[in-house]
Amino acid sequence: MSRPDSIAVLKDARVRKSLGRYFAVMEGRLPARFLVSKRVPVSAKLSASDEKLWSAHERGLKDFHKLITDIDSGKVKLDNLEQRKPSLLDLKVELARRILKSCHFCERVCGVDRTAGKRGVCGVGERSRVASEFMHYGEEPELVPSYAIFFNGCTFKCQYCQNWDISQFPEAGVEVSPQTLAKLVEGARREGARNVNWVGGEPTPNLHNILAALNECEISVPSVWNSNFYMSPEAMKLLSGTQDVYLTDFKYGNDACALKYSKVPNYWEVVTRNHKLAFTDAELIIRQLVLPTNVECCTRPVLKWIAKNLGDMVRVNLMDQYRPEAKAHEYPEISRRLKAEEFERALEIAREVGLKNVIT
């Protein structure tokens, strides 16, 4: 059974306004974006040079935007279009596979050859490993039930990670092929899943296999990229035109906290850039987990930036469920649960900056 709020949200005008296309795909009125990418032909051969493939990708994205505009306006029906070979999605899969040879899916830019068995900071190999997959009823109400696929490994080292056993153990889990992932997604959609939710850990190291799985998938299902948003520009380009919703984890309002608590450099520049790119590509749900003692240094600048750069109607989930897990006890300021007054202050800030589509 679904949560009551997952039914009530269907009539929420604010959510409909900010996630209009997602609802249309979920309800079967429009096709998922990755299916549209399959109908976009590309002129280059997949054996061409990287330079030629990226040029073809740029042209293909332009054609994608024109086609999806025609589809959304009712001028063109997806069912009347043949799947093209090679398609824009085929091209994305090929480019992602090439990046594996000097991996830079995330902004750590490790540069290791994952096809040769080497691994970077995330510890993820060429083949994806899945910790679990199930119908998730604990996500935002508009997503529930969400078919969540939890990948092992992560590009961050969050010291308080609630999924530490998944994120920091990339060698665990079960190896799963793109073909198997596609079949699982198709089955979940038939069983009532509102979407497929690529999560972890972190989906970014698995971008090549996720794109390949979508290329194998023949059923229309909204694709949700549930991520820390530390992707490289190339990864963002490959994601463009494939995701219906970016479900982002906007953790920190400054680089110092990001480096201290997640061991990641240059956080603010990367994550704000990627939010802007995502906002121009698809629809967003932004999570902000309020940390103890970090309301002013993190929550305030994050919410202020969202309101200024993405508008007052972007969907924001202000989260109060922090609990000190993993190594949080090594940091006295975050070694406790959030106080009620801290979360109330976070809510006040959301109102002060003018955000109008906030859930908790």
C-alpha positions, 0 to 999 in steps of 0.5 A: 500500500502507498503512503497517504501523502503519495496519493494526496501529492497527485493533486498538489498544484505546486508539485505539478508545476515544478514536476509537470513532465515527470507526472506526465511520464509517470501517468503515461501521457508522455514518453520517458526522455531516454526513449526519445534519445533512442529516436534521435539519429547520429551521423558519426560512426561509433568507431570514430574519434573522440572528437568526432563523437563529441561533435556528433553528440552536440548535434544530437542533443540539439536534435533531441531538444527539437524532437522532445518539444514536438512530442510534448506539444503533440506534433509528433507521436513517439510510437510513429518514430523508429528507433535509430541505429546508431541513436543518440543513446547509443552514442552516449553509451559508447562515449561513457565506455571510452571515459572508463579508460581514463575515468573522469565521471566525477570531479575527482578525475582519477584518470584510472583505466577501469577497463584494465582492473584499476580503481579510483577513489570510489573503488568501483570497477568496470562492472557494477555491483548492486547492494539491493533493489526494491520498491522504496516507500521512504522517498518523497511522496511524488516518487513513492513507490520508487524502484530503487537500485542501490549501487555499491561505492561512492565518490564521497567519504561522508563521515556520517554516512547512513549507508556506510556499509554500501558506500564504502564497500564497493567490492560488496554487493552482487555484480549486475549487467545492464541487460539484467538491470533493464529487465528488473526496471521493466518488471518493477514498472509493470508492478506499479513503480512510479520511477526507477531510482538510481542511487547508492552509494552513488550512481556516478561511477556506474554511469556507463552501465546505467546508460546501457541499461536504459538503452536496453529498456523498452518500457516508458518509466521516469528515470531519477538520478539520485546523486551527490551531484559531483559529476564532471562536465562530460558526465553531465553532458552524457546524462542530458536527455536521459533523466526525467528528474535529478534528485540531488543531495545539496549537502554543503554551503562551503568548501571547508565543510565539504572537505571536512565531512565528505573529504571532497575538494572544490565542492561549491563550484562543482555542485552549483554548476551542475545544478544549473546544468540540470535545471536547464535539462530536466526537472529537479528535487533538491534535498538539503540534510540539515546538520547539527551546528551547520544551519548558518554555514551550510543550510542558509547559503544552500537555500539562498543559492537555490532561490536566487538561481533556480527560482522559488518553485523548485521542489526542495526537501528540507530534511531533519532526519540526520543521525550520527552514523559511521565516524560522526562520533569523531566530530563532536559538533555533529555527534548528536541528533539535530535539535528542534530549534535548529530545524525550525531555524532552517525552516525560517530561512527557507521562508526568508529566502522566498522558497514556496515549494518546500517539504519536510 
